[in-house]
Amino acid sequence: MKELSIKISNISKNYDNVTAIKNISFNVKKGELFGLIGPDGAGKTTLIRILTTLLLADTGKASVEYLDVIKDFKNIRKIVGYMPGKFSLYQDLTVKENLNFFATVFGTTIEENYELVKDIYSHIEPFKNRKAGDLSGGMKQKLALSCALIHKPKVLFLDEPTTGVDAVSRKEFWDMLKKLQKKDITILVSTPYMDEASLCDRVALMQKGEIMSIDMPENITNQFKKILFSIKADNKFKLIKDLRDYEYQNSVNAFGQFIHYTDKSENRKIDDIKEYLKEKKHTNIEVKIIQANIEDCFIELMGQ
């Protein structure tokens, strides 16, 4: 069995009368890319702050690289990299000055660990004399990741690192994470973007402080047992209303231009749905059966 990098046992945290996380337990293996997937308020940030020793849990235990998050907090801070959701580097310092600062804090230099960050830092090195506050969202993201890595951490914690950046920067960022994973760094990343779940080795689907499912992404989607229909017609809003009025509907959810639909019957046919929509005067009707994605599974789990 592969060694564990992170161990969480019955962790709970409340803020006044609000439960941020409730009795959470799971493990992350060494070298794994593990995703916390869920919307704002799911408890992702609270959990990451507990693991990075920035916040105390009310109950339960947690360890990082077999170090207790309370007793060994000073040692943990030396071996983890942390990239918070909000850009928190020094806006008035240049790119190079920020990186130098973080290297110095951890008793190292840019040159000593340059091999680890060069694939990321090379994108922003041409702008090394530009102030961090003047960088674009994607460049800020790369600088923050470089600063989190400059001391060669064993575990990297990333809290919603791709929120607010463009699609190209998001893809580049995940490509970088895959390369980092090959350098024996354990990565725990949180994201509200369901499409990013498929890029992780395993994911925990979180909602309202609880974990609904933990597994490999493909295993989660394979557990979706209902037949899933993708439906499109000219009038999307009328389509949603009519499908929700359909006496046999089980779920109706908008996915871009398409509607994802499940039926109460396991024997529902494409032609049955088309016939109903024709009776409702819809035009240019498209109906096909598709494979469920993580977001479909997340929505189904929320309804259980």
Order of alpha helices (4+ residues) and beta strands (2+ residues): beta-beta-beta-alpha-beta-beta-alpha-beta-alpha-alpha-alpha-beta-alpha-beta-beta-beta-alpha-beta-alpha-beta-beta-alpha-beta-alpha
